[in-house]
Amino acid sequence: MERPDVLLLDEPFNALDAKSIENTKRILREEQAAGATILFTSHSDRDVRELADHTYRIVDHKIVTVKPARSSKKDLSRGSN
């Protein structure tokens, strides 16, 4: 399989055990380092803060916040500008 330019993942850590989560995160970091753009959905602010460069929060079908992912936990959970 060729290396994709873009990965689109829906809840990639859902229902995985701890070892599988770490392996998946390692693979995503490798793909990112190789130049891939990775879009993923998550209900886990911890995963978002750990992996994402930017976050987009969607409420009522609208993007309500766009921030660097290294924002504080309080900022990520507010869901507002």
CYANA upper distance limits for C-alpha pairs under 8 A (distance plus 0.5 A):
  4 PRO  CA     36 ALA  CA      7.17
  5 ASP  CA     35 GLY  CA      7.65
  5 ASP  CA     36 ALA  CA      5.23
  5 ASP  CA     37 THR  CA      6.65
  6 VAL  CA     36 ALA  CA      5.96
  6 VAL  CA     37 THR  CA      5.17
  6 VAL  CA     38 ILE  CA      6.26
  6 VAL  CA     39 LEU  CA      8.16
  7 LEU  CA     36 ALA  CA      7.61
  7 LEU  CA     37 THR  CA      6.78
  7 LEU  CA     38 ILE  CA      5.26
  7 LEU  CA     39 LEU  CA      6.66
  8 LEU  CA     38 ILE  CA      6.62
  8 LEU  CA     39 LEU  CA      5.41
  8 LEU  CA     40 PHE  CA      6.35
  9 LEU  CA     38 ILE  CA      8.21
  9 LEU  CA     39 LEU  CA      6.73
  9 LEU  CA     40 PHE  CA      5.08
  9 LEU  CA     41 THR  CA      7.08
 10 ASP  CA     40 PHE  CA      6.09
 10 ASP  CA     41 THR  CA      5.52
 10 ASP  CA     42 SER  CA      7.75
 11 GLU  CA     40 PHE  CA      7.14
 11 GLU  CA     41 THR  CA      5.65
 11 GLU  CA     42 SER  CA      5.53
 11 GLU  CA     43 HIS  CA      8.15
 12 PRO  CA     24 THR  CA      8.41
 12 PRO  CA     40 PHE  CA      7.74
 12 PRO  CA     41 THR  CA      8.16
 12 PRO  CA     42 SER  CA      8.19
 13 PHE  CA     21 ILE  CA      6.29
 13 PHE  CA     24 THR  CA      8.15
 16 LEU  CA     20 SER  CA      6.24
 16 LEU  CA     21 ILE  CA      6.43
 17 ASP  CA     21 ILE  CA      6.72
 18 ALA  CA     22 GLU  CA      6.84
 19 LYS  CA     23 ASN  CA      6.72
 20 SER  CA     24 THR  CA      6.53
 21 ILE  CA     25 LYS  CA      6.64
 22 GLU  CA     26 ARG  CA      6.63
 23 ASN  CA     27 ILE  CA      6.76
 24 THR  CA     28 LEU  CA      6.67
 25 LYS  CA     29 ARG  CA      6.65
 25 LYS  CA     51 LEU  CA      8.26
 26 ARG  CA     30 GLU  CA      6.73
 27 ILE  CA     31 GLU  CA      6.68
 28 LEU  CA     32 GLN  CA      6.58
 28 LEU  CA     38 ILE  CA      8.26
 29 ARG  CA     33 ALA  CA      6.59
 29 ARG  CA     51 LEU  CA      8.20
 30 GLU  CA     34 ALA  CA      6.72
 31 GLU  CA     35 GLY  CA      7.01
 31 GLU  CA     36 ALA  CA      5.97
 32 GLN  CA     36 ALA  CA      5.34
 32 GLN  CA     37 THR  CA      6.96
 32 GLN  CA     38 ILE  CA      7.52
 42 SER  CA     47 ASP  CA      7.90
 42 SER  CA     48 VAL  CA      7.53
 44 SER  CA     48 VAL  CA      7.00
 45 ASP  CA     49 ARG  CA      6.54
 45 ASP  CA     73 LYS  CA      7.76
 45 ASP  CA     76 LEU  CA      7.56
 45 ASP  CA     77 SER  CA      8.16
 46 ARG  CA     50 GLU  CA      6.57
 47 ASP  CA     51 LEU  CA      6.57
 47 ASP  CA     52 ALA  CA      8.42
 48 VAL  CA     52 ALA  CA      5.78
 48 VAL  CA     55 THR  CA      7.91
 48 VAL  CA     69 ALA  CA      7.22
 49 ARG  CA     69 ALA  CA      5.75
 49 ARG  CA     70 ARG  CA      6.16
 49 ARG  CA     71 SER  CA      8.02
 50 GLU  CA     70 ARG  CA      8.46
 52 ALA  CA     69 ALA  CA      6.00
 53 ASP  CA     68 PRO  CA      6.38
 53 ASP  CA     69 ALA  CA      5.69
 53 ASP  CA     70 ARG  CA      7.95
 54 HIS  CA     66 VAL  CA      7.47
 54 HIS  CA     67 LYS  CA      6.13
 54 HIS  CA     68 PRO  CA      4.87
 54 HIS  CA     69 ALA  CA      5.18
 55 THR  CA     65 THR  CA      8.10
 55 THR  CA     66 VAL  CA      6.06
 55 THR  CA     67 LYS  CA      5.86
 55 THR  CA     68 PRO  CA      6.63
 55 THR  CA     69 ALA  CA      5.83
 56 TYR  CA     63 ILE  CA      6.90
 56 TYR  CA     64 VAL  CA      7.94
 56 TYR  CA     65 THR  CA      6.12
 56 TYR  CA     66 VAL  CA      5.21
 56 TYR  CA     67 LYS  CA      7.38
 57 ARG  CA     63 ILE  CA      6.17
 57 ARG  CA     64 VAL  CA      6.29
 57 ARG  CA     65 THR  CA      5.73
 57 ARG  CA     66 VAL  CA      7.27
 57 ARG  CA     79 GLY  CA      6.87
 58 ILE  CA     62 LYS  CA      5.74
 58 ILE  CA     63 ILE  CA      4.91
 58 ILE  CA     64 VAL  CA      6.31
 58 ILE  CA     65 THR  CA      7.95
 58 ILE  CA     79 GLY  CA      8.45
 59 VAL  CA     63 ILE  CA      6.96
 59 VAL  CA     64 VAL  CA      6.93
 59 VAL  CA     79 GLY  CA      8.00
 64 VAL  CA     79 GLY  CA      7.17
 64 VAL  CA     80 SER  CA      6.39
 64 VAL  CA     81 ASN  CA      7.10
 65 THR  CA     79 GLY  CA      6.98
 65 THR  CA     80 SER  CA      6.27
 65 THR  CA     81 ASN  CA      5.80
 66 VAL  CA     81 ASN  CA      8.29
 67 LYS  CA     71 SER  CA      7.64
 71 SER  CA     75 ASP  CA      6.60
 71 SER  CA     76 LEU  CA      7.11
 72 SER  CA     76 LEU  CA      6.98
 73 LYS  CA     77 SER  CA      6.78
 74 LYS  CA     78 ARG  CA      6.84
 75 ASP  CA     79 GLY  CA      8.04
